[in-house]
Amino acid sequence: MDPMWIVVAFGLGWGVRQIGLPPMIGFLGAGFALGALGVGGGAVLQEAADLGVWLLLFAIGLKLKLSQLVRPEVLAVATTHLGLIVAITTGLLLAFGVLGVPQLSGLTTETALIVAFALAFSSTVLAVKVLDERGETGALHGRTAIGILVIQDIAAVLFIAVSKGSLPSVWALALVVGLVIGRPLVYKLVDRAGHGELVTLLGLVLAVGAGATAFDAVGLKADLGALIIGVLLAGHAKSSELAKTLMGFK
């Protein structure tokens, strides 16, 4: 059913674009509508979707510097927002349970905290896609928003590990350290790739191989891996060329 998904997604995406809304809203609408009708996507659609997300986040990472993540407007806002939303939502859920709301009666504090924590997150892919369509990923507010989303993703990794009762593989730390240590070697590899299609293929190798696949293998989020690889390469002279090439390919 992949062709049907693609045709319907294009139709709704094109339709909402005509009324001045981002095509992403039409794509989401297509997904909701087809899902409600019981029309499932196939393996090709799933692989293409995953690849698109990885390349999107890798390209965004190329525009983001590590120093931006520790700025007060990023780190302080992300942690404060997370804490406030969790506290307020947990209180509301427990209060509704006490008042006898059927779906929330008997809700434990632990479960309420988990639900509240999940509701405190934003969609990295949706937010970044909208910023990209508006050409605002390089603006101050765009970089700040992306930084906050990265902090949220890191918190999500820790949350998933704790909630499952299992930590990422012991190789996870070794992978991150290895990437930082091997950064100069990757820089030389990018320098010698020249321009054109070889740069595109190198970007695919870095985003999918060194990023998504490697991080997934050690128990970390694949999309976070693609983003981190991009961040590590953000200081390279060819980062803008890589980002432009892969955003088009994505």
Disulfide bonds with the S-S distance in Angstrom:
none
